Amino acid sequence: MSNVRIFLLHCQHVFEYRLRSFIWFLQPIQNCLILILFWLGAFHNKSQIGGWTLNNITAYYFLLTIASSLLVSHIEEDISDYDIKQGDLVRYLLRPYSYYWIKFFEETPWRLLQGFYGIILLAIFLFWLGNFLQLHVNVDWYFITPAIILAYFISFTYKMNLGLTAFWLKDARALHQVLEIIAIVLGGGVVPLELMPGYLKKIADLTPFPYITYYPITIFQGKYQLDILLKIIGFQFLWLSFLLIARRVMWSRGIRSFTATGQ
């Protein structure tokens, strides 16, 4: 019950800043629209590219907007800049709760609210552009549900690990920005991985990034057979296990060197 109360308290805080959250949600929309305009030109006089139709790839980018809002955590700057650099971590150390779960319940309401904005936006576009934006969904809830849950935990744990690098780096923002660009490219944020060169897709599959947004979206679209679905979820489990172990090691070593002074 205590975790539920913590979550509900953070929900109240998030709804106090719901307009700010909506502005943050609108920022990636322009990237989505620019990419759709690019594909409009690429599909000129073509019915398919690499097995993708224009309607399918348009639906992909709108689903990508929802998935990014719902599943991609942005907790790293809060951890590095406020908790570690400014010393706010002290107030968490004195609480009888895991720092991991406290930050998890802080971040999750933001993801739920922005994911809700994404669903509303998709519904509006489906209503006004139904002939252009055709969302063909073939959902197997036995696979999409664990894929979404694992994707969020991978994203959150990965971003927490990025934030914890501030224990050793004076300015971790440069590292965060470089890895963010890599994550966008290898996570299918520019083009679907199936349209990338074969070697680049193989590299992407060895990173955690496509398991956060790309594969949950394509599972939602019903693109895989049973053996591929099991392989994807298996890799998600492996990456989450690795990231959790890395977080434990980074936390135990970093907290020994952490110092904070009062005002």
Secondary structure, DSSP 8 states (H G I E B T S, - for coil): -HHHHHHHHHHHHHHHTHHHHHHHHHHHHHHHHHHHHHHHHHTTT-S-BTTB-HHHHHHHHHHHHHHHHHH----HHIIIIIIIISSTHHHHHTSSS-HHHHHHHHHHHHHHHHHHHHHHHHHHHHHHSTTT--------HHHHHHHHHHHHHHHHHHHHHHHHGGGT-S--HHHHHHHHHHHHHHTTSSS-GGGS-HHHHHHHHTSSGGGTTHHHHHHHTT---HHHHHHHHHHHHHHHHHHHHHHHHHHHHHHHH------
